[in-house]
Amino acid sequence: MQQLYTTFRRYNWLQSIATLILGALLLLFPNIVTNVGIAFIAAYIAIQGIIGLVAAIRAGKDDPQQNNNMAVGLSIGVIVLSVVFYLLAKPLLSSVPFFLGLILIFMGINRMVNGFSRNRTYVNVTPWPMAVYGALLIIAGIVLVINPFGATMLVFRFFGGTMIAMVIIDFFNSRYYKKQA
């Protein structure tokens, strides 16, 4: 166990550099990183399908008595899945903020209605904080519905900035703990 911990500590700088580079790319170029990421994932799935297809065809040539139709069909299905993933990943990625925006709009309306409802339990509690919270939820939901892909890129930028901050904090923590040891 100690050897595993030592190995992780030894290569922590490499992980930090990779995280810093990915964070900077996400912060500066989220659209390009998204497109490249989708392409890499689709290529990985396609390569797995091609490897399975080649293996099934070779196994069929080695043993003609063996029925490899299912393996060939599954491999072709994986290749088709990679193409479908490549074509639909970006629209599906953009649809997540759209549906999240609809949910936020409905939650905001619900909060506002609950804030101003006549049958409140406590009479001396003002409804305005709940109304402001509901209005903020509605505004955030409308922004997500109107510009879902821009909201996705904003989330990716935030994630990239968070990754950069994590690397900086890890750097200072490692320096601090190195002095303590």
Disulfide bonds with the S-S distance in Angstrom:
none
